[in-house]
């Protein structure tokens, strides 16, 4: 008898192969430690300042301290070129930024905002101007600025680390895990810390929040240093060549369209959620309502939607995902407009359910849209200049959050919450229209991710 030919093992689907590997766990760790300081600035700090007596206009203006997220490409070449003495080029910078962030977040609780507000109110009317307020609140601006700077720097190196870690076929799913862990991190300052603030002093709240940086520090010490690309040999090469390579590879016109798309794709969504926590408070919800209902209703739909979206992207491709997920993200803005149209009232069970629905739909839309958006930016980079090119792209994506969002308080004061959200929907349209040029639907999934 002829020898029996062994049967080959069944091939696993591409999405299952991508799902079942250690790289996805690393993406979860990078997402959580990246999201915590940003959500602290977006959610916990505004709630803290509002309960301590700061005006909505000043709270909105605080968005300007997030300028490092917009300008981080200026110092990203240093992270591509240099490494600290221990742990390698990526991990050394990761550890430094995480330790500084832990200390700075804990330090926020040592500032008495109520005393600063009282000092401002006691000034003679002729002495109360923007310059005196700037000097009076300088410790607050300085420390939140430190958090923003080191958070942005951490994002530079984490984005580069993740891009060097993931093969191209896993960019969609890996970034889905990163984005979802990023949003889960928002549960800490946006939910747990808010609930604690109803029972503890703010200095204790910020200390507890800071300790959630420890898992990221532990992950940095345990993971291996990626070696996918050779770092630039000279600083000039690290500064100039990433931009030259990007424009040479795409051509000047296409490269500029890509940059404009990155700037505009999340504009409406970002402005919509710029003052989310003060909006919920104005609608009559308590901090505990926001902590338990708003944040938790947004968490699990976002996680489930983001993971399913990442798996879908393995088959659908990044281009088509930008269309489908972006449309869902756009429609979610109208849920906020509907809640604003209902107006403030006592938080009855029915209103809590409406709030949960609005936040859940928005979370799914933003989770899906961000997953495809981040994967698109990562795909557009060259492995040799990952930190600088990704920093440029993510800096552009942060422009709405930093500069446009700073106007949110004045816009709400001038036109009200309802018309503010309608304006956000209008601002979301140009980014979607640019998809015709930068991510055409007609490109098959197996070609757009090469």
Secondary structure by P-SEA (a helix, b strand, c coil): cccbbbbccccccaaaaaaccaaaaaaaaaaaaaaaaaaaaccaaaaaaaaacccaaaaaacccccccccccccaaaaaaccccccccccaaaaaaaaaaaaaaaaacccccaaaaaaaaaacccccccaaaaaaaaaaaaaaaaaaaaaaaaaaaaaaaaaaaaccccaaaaaaaaaaaaaaaaacccccaaaaaaacccaaaaaaaaaacaaaaaaaaacbbbbccccccccccccccaaaaaaaaaccaaaaaaaaaaaaccaaaaaaaacaaaaaaaaaccccccccccaaaaacaaaaaaaaaaaaaaacccaaaaaaaaaaaaaaaaaaaaaaaaaccccccaaaaaaaaaaaaaaaaaaaaaaaaaaaaaaaacccccaaaaaaaaaaaaaccccccccaaaaaaacccaaaaaaaaaaaacccccccccccccccccccccc
